[in-house]
């Protein structure tokens, strides 16, 4: 069985107040301990329903459980990446192979960042930087909710949650200010490692 068959919520990789002032201790507490935990619980419940239905040979509730696996599983995976992509000592710009790939695929770092910020401003859930192994390039993707708009086969390496629970307490309706604050804590070393891990598997 996969590691996500019995999902658990890992602790944050830093203290709850470590990302202030970009993200407050209160928001991180609510976001991680309540919202993310809810997706973990929803995924576990849906997996249990599917297993019980298979054993009983009764599948009346399986279609809704499958949808719940997609929604909650994507929420769990993307939140996990979101936490890993940030660090109290983050910020700055990418370097090395990741920067070279961004410049190759987007023309410049500024070109990528402007497009990513536009995605984050329009998204009803997530803005993602993904590696598309079919086209063998990086792409920005707008994903509504957790699973609407994803590109099949692509691998997220940078995730920005723009659901209102991510920022409204700290920034009110000023989503753009939250997006700017996110770039102050992006852990580019982690994003580079995510990129290297994906490319080593698919190229």
C-alpha positions as CSV (number, residue, x, y, z in Angstrom):
1,X,0.0,0.0,0.0
2,X,1.2,3.5,-0.7
3,X,2.3,5.9,2.1
4,X,-0.9,7.9,1.5
5,X,-3.3,4.9,2.1
6,X,-3.2,5.9,5.8
7,X,-2.4,9.6,5.5
8,X,-1.1,11.6,8.4
9,X,-0.5,15.3,8.8
10,X,3.2,16.0,9.3
11,X,4.2,18.9,11.6
12,X,5.3,22.1,9.9
13,X,9.1,22.2,9.2
14,X,9.3,25.5,11.2
15,X,7.6,27.2,14.1
16,X,4.2,28.6,13.6
17,X,5.5,32.2,14.0
18,X,8.5,31.7,11.8
19,X,7.1,33.2,8.7
20,X,6.0,36.4,10.2
21,X,5.3,39.1,8.9
22,X,4.6,37.3,5.6
23,X,2.2,34.8,7.2
24,X,1.1,35.2,10.8
25,X,1.3,32.6,13.6
26,X,-2.5,32.6,13.8
27,X,-3.0,31.9,10.1
28,X,-0.4,29.2,10.0
29,X,-2.1,27.5,13.0
30,X,-5.5,27.6,11.5
31,X,-4.3,26.7,8.0
32,X,-2.1,23.8,9.0
33,X,-3.9,22.4,12.1
34,X,-7.5,22.9,10.8
35,X,-7.7,23.2,7.0
36,X,-4.9,20.9,6.1
37,X,-5.9,18.4,8.8
38,X,-9.4,18.5,7.2
39,X,-8.1,17.3,3.9
40,X,-6.1,14.5,5.5
41,X,-9.2,13.4,7.4
42,X,-11.3,13.6,4.2
43,X,-8.8,11.5,2.3
44,X,-8.6,8.9,5.0
45,X,-12.4,8.7,5.2
46,X,-12.8,8.4,1.4
47,X,-10.2,5.6,1.2
48,X,-11.9,3.7,4.0
49,X,-15.3,4.0,2.2
50,X,-13.8,2.7,-1.0
51,X,-12.1,-0.2,0.8
52,X,-15.4,-1.1,2.6
53,X,-17.3,-0.9,-0.7
54,X,-14.9,-3.2,-2.5
55,X,-15.1,-5.7,0.3
56,X,-18.9,-5.7,0.4
57,X,-19.3,-5.6,-3.3
58,X,-21.6,-2.5,-3.0
59,X,-20.6,0.5,-4.9
60,X,-23.4,3.0,-4.5
61,X,-21.3,5.5,-2.6
62,X,-18.0,4.8,-4.5
63,X,-18.3,7.6,-7.1
64,X,-18.6,10.3,-4.5
65,X,-15.8,8.7,-2.5
66,X,-13.6,8.7,-5.6
67,X,-14.3,12.5,-6.0
68,X,-13.4,13.0,-2.4
69,X,-10.1,11.2,-2.9
70,X,-9.3,13.5,-5.7
71,X,-10.3,16.7,-3.9
72,X,-8.8,15.9,-0.5
73,X,-5.8,14.0,-1.8
74,X,-4.8,16.9,-4.0
75,X,-5.4,19.3,-1.1
76,X,-3.2,17.2,1.1
77,X,-0.4,16.9,-1.4
78,X,-0.4,20.5,-2.4
79,X,-0.5,21.8,1.1
80,X,2.5,19.6,2.0
81,X,4.4,21.1,-0.9
82,X,3.3,24.6,0.1
83,X,4.8,24.2,3.6
84,X,8.0,22.7,2.2
85,X,8.4,25.5,-0.3
86,X,8.7,28.1,2.4
87,X,11.4,28.9,5.0
88,X,12.1,31.7,7.5
89,X,15.3,32.4,5.7
90,X,13.8,32.3,2.2
91,X,13.4,35.0,-0.4
92,X,15.7,36.2,-3.1
93,X,15.7,34.5,-6.5
94,X,16.5,31.0,-7.8
95,X,20.0,30.1,-8.9
96,X,21.8,27.4,-10.8
97,X,20.0,24.9,-13.0
98,X,16.6,26.0,-11.9
99,X,17.2,29.6,-12.8
100,X,18.7,28.5,-16.2
101,X,15.6,26.4,-16.9
102,X,13.2,29.3,-15.9
103,X,15.1,31.6,-18.2
104,X,15.0,29.0,-21.0
105,X,11.3,28.3,-20.7
106,X,10.0,31.8,-19.7
107,X,12.6,34.1,-21.2
108,X,13.7,35.6,-17.9
109,X,13.0,35.3,-14.2
110,X,11.0,38.5,-14.3
111,X,8.9,37.0,-17.2
112,X,8.2,33.9,-15.1
113,X,7.4,35.8,-11.9
114,X,5.0,38.2,-13.7
115,X,3.2,35.3,-15.2
116,X,3.1,33.3,-11.9
117,X,1.7,36.4,-10.1
118,X,-1.0,36.7,-12.7
119,X,-1.9,33.0,-12.2
120,X,-2.0,33.6,-8.4
121,X,-4.2,36.6,-8.9
122,X,-6.7,34.7,-11.0
123,X,-6.7,31.3,-9.3
124,X,-9.6,30.0,-7.2
125,X,-7.3,27.8,-5.3
126,X,-3.6,27.4,-6.3
127,X,-0.9,28.9,-8.5
128,X,1.6,26.2,-9.4
129,X,4.9,26.0,-11.1
130,X,5.0,22.6,-12.6
131,X,7.3,20.5,-14.8
132,X,5.6,19.1,-17.8
133,X,7.4,15.9,-18.8
134,X,5.6,15.6,-22.1
135,X,6.7,19.0,-23.4
136,X,9.8,18.8,-21.2
137,X,9.4,22.3,-19.9
138,X,8.3,24.3,-16.9
139,X,4.8,25.8,-16.9
140,X,2.7,28.0,-14.7
141,X,-0.7,26.5,-14.0
142,X,-3.9,27.9,-12.5
143,X,-5.7,25.3,-10.4
144,X,-9.2,26.0,-9.0
145,X,-10.1,24.3,-5.8
146,X,-7.4,21.6,-5.5
147,X,-7.9,19.6,-8.7
148,X,-9.6,21.6,-11.5
149,X,-7.2,22.8,-14.1
150,X,-4.3,20.5,-13.4
151,X,-2.2,19.3,-16.4
152,X,-2.1,15.6,-16.6
153,X,1.4,14.1,-15.8
154,X,2.8,17.4,-14.7
155,X,4.8,17.6,-11.4
156,X,4.3,20.6,-9.1
157,X,7.6,22.1,-7.8
158,X,6.3,25.4,-6.3
159,X,2.8,25.8,-4.8
160,X,1.1,29.0,-3.7
161,X,-2.2,28.6,-1.9
162,X,-4.5,31.5,-2.6
163,X,-7.7,30.3,-1.0
164,X,-9.0,33.1,1.2
165,X,-8.1,31.2,4.4
166,X,-4.5,31.6,3.4
167,X,-4.4,35.4,3.6
168,X,-7.6,37.1,4.5
169,X,-6.9,37.4,8.2
170,X,-3.5,39.0,7.5
171,X,-4.2,41.0,4.4
172,X,-7.9,41.3,3.9
173,X,-8.9,41.5,0.3
174,X,-5.3,42.5,-0.8
175,X,-4.3,39.2,-2.3
176,X,-1.5,40.9,-4.2
177,X,0.2,41.9,-1.0
178,X,0.0,38.3,0.2
179,X,1.6,37.1,-3.0
180,X,4.4,39.6,-2.5
181,X,4.8,38.4,1.0
182,X,5.0,34.8,-0.2
183,X,8.1,35.7,-2.3
184,X,9.8,36.9,0.8
185,X,9.8,33.4,2.3
186,X,10.1,31.1,-0.8
187,X,12.8,28.5,-0.2
188,X,14.4,28.4,-3.6
189,X,16.8,25.6,-2.4
190,X,13.7,23.4,-1.8
191,X,12.1,24.4,-5.1
192,X,15.4,23.5,-6.9
193,X,15.5,20.2,-5.1
194,X,11.9,19.5,-6.2
195,X,12.9,20.3,-9.8
196,X,16.0,18.1,-9.7
197,X,14.0,15.2,-8.2
198,X,11.4,15.4,-11.0
199,X,13.9,15.8,-13.9
200,X,16.0,12.9,-12.7
201,X,13.0,10.7,-12.8
202,X,11.4,11.7,-16.1
203,X,14.1,12.9,-18.5
